Amino acid sequence: MTDIPNISFDAGEALLDWIALTDALAAGHDLPKAEIGDTFLYRGKDTLLSRAAWIDGLGIAVKSATIFPGNPDREVPMVNGGVSLLDDVTGTLSAIVDFHLVTKWKTAGDSLLAARRLARPDSENILIVGAGTQGRALHAAYSAAFPQARFTVWNRTAKNAEAMAAELKINVATDLEQAVRAADIVTSATMSTDPLIEGDWLQPGQHVDLIGAYRPDMREVDDTALLRARVFVDSFDTTIGHIGEINIPLEAGTITREHLIADYYDLSAFTRQSDDEITLFKNGGGAHLDLMTANHILERWRAR
């Protein structure tokens, strides 16, 4: 029996590039629509998220993630878990892929695919809101598609922003409003439940990328931001009814379902209509994207 690949973070990282991954995510949406099953269990602020996806012709992925916001105080990563990739024909195990590898590349790649289509190609000032692990991945991803860009980071705890800025040789913002107003692209990956970014701060031509909110009670922007922007999501199935960023204003009647222009299964609709419009993308990060990413990693592993 052939050994089942067990792809570590470092081994997989060496094989990947951001542009190729986003192309693979786009191609994955040309296949039949994914069957997705998500389960959330909560204990206070702690979350167990189990996600499974099956795409006919591609395969099956099962990913279980724990998100424990108190872990950094214990010097333990906030997010942990595991990913199994299963063969589409036989259902047998194809590979075990490092959870953090899949999560890093899936999450930032998800946002980058939208930005490659919605952000102005001449964007030069990129603001990262949140100085955690994902903020660093966003810097790497956006650098690949916008090599001319200057980066700034803002974080609620200033010392964490300063540490990330020193590590990546980027700037630190001390005033979030001023930083948002000055940015061409705002990409936010925080654990906020209350909106941090106000729609009145947004400027013509900006692209806003929202990653952090993953629970029904979480938001990173206010209603005004959604109303001022053309809004896109990666998947209707994993954002509507699941994530507060979208669901709270929908249930309140602040926006209607028609305000959400498209998801990735209508990728041709991801276009900027003018240099002045504001575009906003909600990254929901469903299991089908974990499957596409893990499959891409396995293909790169086999071709190495």
Residue pairs with C-beta under 8 A, 6 or more apart in sequence:
4 93
4 94
4 95
4 96
5 94
5 95
5 96
5 298
5 301
5 302
6 95
6 96
7 95
7 96
7 97
7 98
7 101
7 297
7 298
7 301
8 98
8 101
9 98
9 100
9 101
11 301
12 97
12 98
12 101
12 297
12 300
12 301
13 101
15 297
15 300
15 301
15 304
16 105
16 296
16 297
16 300
17 144
18 105
18 108
18 109
18 112
18 140
18 141
18 144
18 145
19 144
19 145
20 296
21 105
21 109
21 112
21 293
21 296
22 109
22 112
22 113
22 116
22 145
24 292
24 293
24 295
24 296
25 109
25 110
25 113
25 264
25 289
25 292
25 293
25 296
26 113
26 264
26 267
28 55
28 58
28 288
28 289
28 291
28 292
28 295
29 264
29 265
29 267
31 55
31 56
31 57
31 58
32 55
32 56
32 57
33 55
33 265
34 53
34 54
34 55
34 286
34 287
34 288
34 291
35 53
35 54
35 55
36 51
36 52
36 53
36 235
36 237
36 238
36 286
36 287
36 288
37 51
37 52
37 53
37 287
38 49
38 50
38 51
38 52
38 238
38 242
38 286
38 287
39 48
39 49
39 50
39 51
40 47
40 48
40 49
40 215
41 47
41 48
41 50
42 48
42 215
45 68
45 69
45 70
46 66
46 67
46 68
46 69
46 70
47 65
47 66
47 67
47 68
47 214
47 215
48 64
48 65
48 66
49 64
49 65
49 66
49 67
49 214
50 62
50 63
50 64
50 65
51 62
51 63
51 64
51 65
51 286
51 287
51 290
52 60
52 61
52 62
52 63
52 287
53 60
53 61
53 286
53 287
53 288
53 290
53 291
54 60
54 88
54 291
55 88
55 288
55 291
55 292
56 88
57 88
58 88
58 291
58 292
58 295
59 85
59 86
59 87
59 88
59 94
59 291
59 295
60 85
60 86
60 87
60 88
60 91
60 291
61 83
61 84
61 85
61 86
61 287
61 290
61 291
61 294
61 295
62 83
62 84
62 86
62 287
63 81
63 82
63 83
63 84
63 99
63 102
63 287
63 290
64 81
64 82
65 79
65 80
65 81
65 99
65 103
66 79
66 80
66 81
67 78
67 79
67 214
68 76
68 78
68 80
69 78
69 191
71 77
71 78
72 78
77 100
77 133
78 132
78 133
79 100
79 103
79 133
80 99
81 99
81 103
82 96
82 99
83 96
83 97
83 98
83 99
83 102
83 290
83 294
84 93
84 95
84 96
85 93
85 94
85 95
85 96
85 97
85 291
85 294
85 295
85 298
86 92
86 93
86 94
87 93
87 94
94 298
95 294
95 298
95 301
97 294
97 297
97 298
101 297
102 290
102 293
102 294
102 297
103 290
104 133
104 134
104 137
105 137
105 293
105 297
106 285
106 289
106 290
106 292
106 293
107 134
107 137
107 189
107 211
107 283
107 285
108 134
108 137
108 138
108 140
108 141
109 141
109 289
109 293
110 234
110 283
110 285
110 289
111 138
111 141
111 187
111 209
111 211
111 281
111 283
112 141
112 142
112 144
112 145
113 264
114 209
114 232
114 234
114 270
114 281
114 283
115 142
115 145
115 146
115 185
115 187
115 207
115 209
115 281
116 145
117 267
117 270
117 271
117 272
118 207
118 232
118 270
118 271
118 272
118 279
118 281
119 146
119 184
119 185
119 207
119 272
119 279
120 184
120 205
120 207
120 272
120 275
122 184
123 146
123 149
123 184
123 185
123 207
124 146
124 148
124 149
124 150
124 184
125 149
125 150
125 152
125 182
125 183
125 184
125 185
126 142
126 146
126 149
126 150
126 151
126 152
126 183
126 184
126 185
126 186
126 187
127 151
127 152
127 153
127 154
127 173
127 179
127 180
127 182
127 183
127 185
127 186
127 187
128 135
128 138
128 139
128 151
128 152
128 153
128 154
128 187
128 188
128 189
129 135
129 153
129 154
129 155
129 176
129 186
129 187
129 188
129 189
129 190
129 196
129 197
129 220
130 153
130 155
130 188
130 189
130 190
130 212
131 153
131 154
131 155
131 157
131 160
131 161
131 163
131 164
132 160
132 189
134 189
134 211
135 153
135 155
135 164
135 189
136 164
136 167
136 168
138 187
138 189
138 211
139 151
139 168
139 170
142 149
142 151
142 185
142 187
143 149
143 151
146 185
149 184
149 185
150 170
150 171
151 168
151 170
151 171
152 170
152 171
152 172
152 173
152 179
152 182
152 183
153 161
153 164
153 165
153 168
153 170
153 171
153 172
153 173
154 161
154 172
154 173
154 174
154 176
154 179
155 161
155 164
156 190
158 172
158 174
161 172
161 173
162 172
164 170
165 171
165 172
173 179
176 196
176 197
177 198
177 201
180 186
180 197
180 198
180 201
180 202
181 201
181 203
183 206
184 205
184 206
184 207
185 206
185 207
185 208
185 209
186 197
186 206
186 207
186 208
186 209
187 208
187 209
187 211
188 196
188 197
188 208
188 209
188 210
188 211
188 212
188 220
188 221
189 211
189 212
190 196
190 212
190 220
191 212
191 218
192 212
192 213
192 218
192 219
192 220
193 215
193 217
193 218
193 219
193 244
194 219
195 219
195 220
195 221
195 222
195 225
196 220
196 221
197 208
197 220
197 221
197 222
197 225
198 221
198 222
198 224
198 225
199 221
199 222
199 223
199 224
199 225
199 226
199 227
199 228
199 229
200 224
202 208
202 225
202 228
202 229
202 278
203 278
204 275
204 276
204 277
204 278
205 275
205 276
205 277
205 278
206 278
206 279
207 278
207 279
207 280
207 281
208 221
208 225
208 229
208 278
208 279
208 280
208 281
209 280
209 281
209 283
210 220
210 221
210 245
210 280
210 281
210 282
210 283
211 283
211 285
212 218
212 220
213 219
213 220
213 243
213 244
213 245
213 282
214 243
214 284
214 285
215 243
215 244
216 242
216 243
216 244
216 247
216 248
217 244
218 243
218 244
218 245
219 244
219 245
219 248
220 245
221 245
221 280
223 249
223 252
223 254
223 255
225 280
226 249
226 254
226 255
226 259
226 280
227 254
227 255
228 278
229 277
229 278
229 279
229 280
230 261
230 273
230 277
230 278
230 279
230 280
231 255
231 259
231 260
231 261
231 280
231 281
231 282
232 260
232 261
232 262
232 263
232 269
232 270
232 279
232 280
232 281
232 282
233 239
233 240
233 246
233 260
233 262
233 263
233 281
233 282
233 284
234 263
234 264
234 281
234 282
234 283
234 284
234 285
234 286
234 289
235 263
235 264
235 265
235 284
235 286
235 288
235 289
236 260
236 263
237 286
238 284
238 285
238 286
238 287
239 245
239 246
239 247
239 263
239 282
239 284
240 246
240 247
240 250
240 257
240 260
241 247
242 284
243 282
243 284
245 282
246 260
246 282
249 255
250 256
250 257
261 269
262 269
262 270
264 270
272 279
